[in-house]
Every structure is written in C-alpha cells, then in structure tokens.
Amino acid sequence: MSVRILALVGSLRAGSHNRQLAEAAAKLAPEGAEVQVFEGLADVPFYNEDLDVEGSVPAAAVKLREAALAADAFLLFSPEYNGTIPAVLKNAIDWLSRPYGAGAFGGKPVAVIGTALGQYGGVWAHDDTRKAVGIAGGKVIEDIKLSIPGSVTRFTETHPADDAEVAGQLTEVVARLRGHADEVIAA
C-alpha cells in the first residue's frame, strides 16, 4: 500500500516554480509513496464561517476537504509573498482546520518546502506555513526542510525535475515524509 501524500501549492501562476516542484515531487516519488497535486485551490472561496454550514459548504471546499481526509500526509509548497505565506495556501489551511477540533489535518504528518526569488528561498513563508498548519492540527515535521533560493534564475530554463540536485532533494523529502506517515499509520 502506498502512502498518499497530498500536495498543496501556494502559487496559482501557470508557470509557478513551486507548482513545478510539486509536479517533480509527484514524478520522482519513491516506491511506497504517491504524491497527488491538488487541483482547484483557486476555486476555494475565502474561509467564512457563514459558508461553512453542513449541507451548504461550497463544492470547491468540499473537494479540498475530501482530498485531505483521504491523504496520509501533506506536502505544502510555498513561495514567499511580501515575506510571508500566500493567501491561497493560508486559505486552504483555514478550510482544512475546520470543523474546530476535527479538521482534515488530524495529526497527519506535514512537510513545508518551496522556492522563491530571494536568497533564502522563502524561509520566512515556510516558517509561517509550519506555524499555521501546526495550529490547524497537522503534525509538522520540523526537520524536513527545503528552501531553494533564486528560483527565477535557477529554473528559467530547467524544470526542477531535471535539476539533479533538486531532484535528489525532493526524492529525499518525499521518502522521509512517507516514513513519518508509515509510523502514524502503524500506530
């Protein structure tokens, strides 16, 4: 049985380097792990408790929650927008944190990685994302980190899957996350 890892990407841009990282993680996932890149974060409305009423939750939010409930672990890809987490990723975390005390993260392992233009590769956004998802109920794996700097130049002509260093790092991230998920499943 493969560990199901749901990838959430904090960039909606068609040419997003974080999207490319997520695609590479899915392509390079080692045996025993399956990475599914979630499609549709752009369609999920901003979290509003008035919308989160049983029987009338927006379809895009239901789709997100169903995918998250079916996952064994999460891999979040975050660029850095103005020094912090992008709104689309924070919104997904907010929807998955509800209902209060019984959200979809439910103690499942979560790793946060990504790439950004700056020299630190989005470290501030990754730290903020770890904080938010931990409060939302995810079991943040603090020692799984990958922040790739200089995305605009590094990935201008090379897809992350074709960058040997990045491919190796992504494979290691997914393998380690799979290991943490295996422990939770076995418990």
Salt bridges, closest charged atoms under 4 A:
GLU23 OE2 - ARG19 NE 3.15
GLU23 OE1 - HIS159 NE2 3.59
GLU39 OE2 - ARG19 NH2 2.42
ASP52 OD2 - ARG65 NH2 2.78
ASP72 OD1 - ARG4 NH2 3.17
ASP94 OD1 - LYS90 NZ 2.56
ASP127 OD1 - ARG130 NH1 3.05
ASP143 OD2 - ARG176 NH2 2.86
ASP163 OD2 - ARG154 NE 2.83
GLU165 OE1 - ARG154 NH2 2.75
